[in-house]
Amino acid sequence: MSNLPYIVGNWKMNGLRAMLTEARAIDRSAARYPKAQVALAPPTTLIFRLRDACAVIGVGGQDCHSEESGAYTGDVSAAMLKDAGSDFTIVGHSERRAIHGETDSTVKAKAEAALAAGLGVIVCVGETEDERDAGKALKIVSKQLDGSLPKGEGVAERLTVAYEPVWAIGTGRVPSIEDIAAMHQSIRKTLDKIYTDAGSDIRILYGGSVKADNASEILAVSEVGGALVGGASLSAESFLAIVGAACAEIDD
Ligand code: 13P
């Protein structure tokens, strides 16, 4: 498992072929930032093309089905993502949990399927605004981790956790640095408990309104091992500014 900062762009349901220009620009510049690990999760329709167009960055899916194949119209299996050239997939994004009713156990089954197909997996967790206001954020996230994370030998090496407070996604709002630090410490504790020694190497990404102007501060927080970036990953210029901030952080 790499210990470089991991900067992942989640394009969500955005991107036609014209977006390959941005991906190529990101890939070309990523070669100049060897101190960060950079990846993009485009819509499924572009995975194969991105793989073809990019030499340096990782390419991954945004979700997968828990079954390998079968009568699941419209779904995509982890084996298909792998076959299309993916290195990893995101599972359990709050948009999947909220819009598609995915539970912790669904997310865990998907993460297990991803690992079985030979992919790395980024498992997303995060509290809603009501849960934070009620002072339950740490408890909710710890419960999500317990229920969503795949267990077993060799899992930790291919696992990344992304903490994305639901209320910070696409809103321009971010938690205080103290709150990010407290959450990431708490997630680390849970990972240590589940994976013992191997837990300490699992990177914990922060996601939710990460932009060029707040990336340095967020990436400097202890236990923040990178960022999962939505809107700002849609242009090479804004995404590369975040990658640059991650590298500058190491140089300091
Ligand atoms: P934004 O960066 O647009 O807030 O999205 C975050 C996110 O959901 C990434 O998975």
Residues whose N, C-alpha, C, O or C-beta is under 5 A from the ligand:
A	BS01	13P	N10 A168 I169 G170 T171 G207 G208 S209 V210 L228 V229 G230 G231 A232
